[in-house]
Amino acid sequence: MSRFSLLLITILIATAGCINVAGITPPDDFNREIKVFGVTIWATQSVTDTRMLHAGNVLAQYLDNDGDGEPDKTGVTSELSARNATILMFGTQSEADAFDLQTLPSQITAVQYLLDGETNSNFNPDGINSHFDGSLEKVLNLITTHGYANAWPEIFGDYHGSELSVAMDSARGGYFPDVPGEYPSNAWYTNKDHSRNYEGQISRYLYWALTSKLGAQDYTDRFEEIKDEWRLNTANLVSAEDPQVSEILSNPDYSIPVILPDGNYQGFDIEITDLECGT
């Protein structure tokens, strides 16, 4: 074999490391990748392997809650895969703010940001925590907004009239297209973020309801941190006070997770792939 042929093979092998298994080239900002059931996690150099792996395990546990190595609902993973759903992990908020979404490949139509610092791989739902594990929210948001909402739009759709929106309107004390100046006194979901539109309020509501049902929101001092936005921070409170969302979350047809992800997925090993060319 000629020296030229050997050189060409070497270049092809090195270049192949820059493209993920779906054939989509990531922007230069990202140097590592995790793939789980057709969903991608890309991380910048400033993200630690520990927190990236934690996010990958949380993703796998949400999609395969019984840990048998197969997704619990292929309809959900099919919708995510069809959109090349991708989690972008950044080291800091400033790094995320500086990233240009326009540099993402056009095939990616479902995106969620996750910061290294908000990912708490030592999170203990039964103890004391420095901060909540943000991966439990951000990963779930990608799955529900682009997976469940597209698999069952009449149930989980982020529009006024879906079953989930009806439940949310009850939780907010009425239908509010925009964040009201004051919520009714009987409301238990009172998000005051004016930058979050009605559709965004729905996904936030589902996050609160499900993670509370799974036991993530009642650790030491957590209620004091969240009571201005969410008051049903335990499984018992959600069941007793919000029967509409409880009925949705307990319907076996949707295979909603029943076990809170802890970053220890048992279905198969979650692995990081290096995306840096020539390494």
Buried (B, 14 or more C-beta within 10 A) or exposed (E): EEEEEEEEEEEEEEEEBBBBEBEBEBBEBBBBBBBBBBBBBBBBEEBBEEBBBBBBBBBBBBBBBBBEEEBBBBBBBBBBBBBBBBBBBBBBEEBBEEBEEEEBBEEBEBBBBBBBBBBBBEBEBEEEBEEBBBBBBBBBBBBBBBBBBBBBEEBBBBEBEBBBBBBBBBBBBEEBEEBBEEBEEEBBBBBEEEEBEBBBBBBBBBBBBBBBBBBBBBBEEBBEBBEEBBBBBBBEBBBEBBEBBBEBBEEEEBBBBBEBBBBEBEBEEBEBEEBEBEE
